[in-house]
Amino acid sequence: MIRPGLRDGLRLAATVAVVNGFTQVTGLPFAYYASLAVLSVSVGTYGNTLELGRQRLIGTTVGAIVVVFGYRAWGELPAVVGLPLALLLARLIAGALRLSVGYSVCCFVVVMGWLSHEEQLGIWIPLRVIWTAFGILMALLSLRLFWPSQARVEQSQGLLQLLADLGRSLEAGAVDSAGTPQPARLRRQEQMQQIRSLRATLLRLREQRQDALLELGPLATRHPHARMWELLDQASEALILSLEERKRLPDPPWRQWGLEEIETSGLAFLGEVGSRLRLWQGQLGTSPRRLRPPPTAPRPELPLEALQAPAVLAASQRLEAAQLQAVAAQLMVLSRIQQTLESCERQWQAIVG
């Protein structure tokens, strides 16, 4: 498998080669601005490239307008007077548009146009804008065609994979707790290591989300996919916290206390929750571009009727307060997991309408 750094380098080289070849065929002047645009905006992800390209194109356009206006208005003045005035105007406009990278591009266009192309502004400006736009378009197109690198898709797939991993952890925890030859201490250490890995994955996805939001446009936070990412993030965090708390709590000797029905019901519930999470992955992963509603199958329900079983009631009467508290703590964790599923699917349904 090609490493991301090598992949990005090969994509950039191929794109620049294609752009250079096309510009040589056209024979138009100032074609090197297309290659410069590709080199300056290609940063690996579609969202960042789109934002840098937008800034560069706006900065080039603003700089072109300013240099035309400024040269006509102050061209008769000495360059040490007229050029600073034009740069001040460019700075005011770029600041009003809140440009960052585009600000330096805007000022550079003003300086180059004033000092090097003052006799050919009518040709240089439109060709510079056209070649810059062409280079940005080719950079974006290369990210679609050659080893697509879309943060939006990676964010969705990452969250869905995290849900699937959470589901497998829940199912594995249910099986392990049901009885395995592995020592309890070693089993608990492995489970805590899995939880730390899940949390690290969630943090990594949060760091990458800004790149994905850039691909959704200026109103990204209102976009259904962005709202769904936030919802899945919250659900994943709540489930990870519940898993961690359950592993930190002392495991009651259910059978010794005569509460094997509660243990069996709780483990079965965890297994059903794990299956439900993998069902979420299948529901949302089949059509990445279009959100689908929650699964229609009934949600897992914590079987509280097991608490009313005669054997469980009789056994509970013999337990001390500390023992009852240990049982209640385990049941509260399971209840929070159920509430997380219910809340997430209710908000999920509201997002898709």
VENWOLIN-V422149 format. One record per run of one state. SS is the DSSP state (hx for helix, st for strand, lp for the rest). FROM is the first residue (numbers start at 1). LEN is the number of residues. If there is no record, write none. Layout:
SS:FROM:LEN
SS:FROM:LEN
//
This chain:
lp:1:3
hx:4:23
lp:27:5
hx:32:10
lp:42:4
hx:46:29
lp:75:4
hx:79:18
lp:97:4
hx:101:15
lp:116:5
hx:121:25
lp:146:5
hx:151:27
lp:178:6
hx:184:31
lp:215:5
hx:220:3
lp:223:1
hx:224:25
lp:249:5
hx:254:4
lp:258:2
hx:260:26
lp:286:18
hx:304:5
lp:309:1
hx:310:8
lp:318:3
hx:321:32
lp:353:1
//
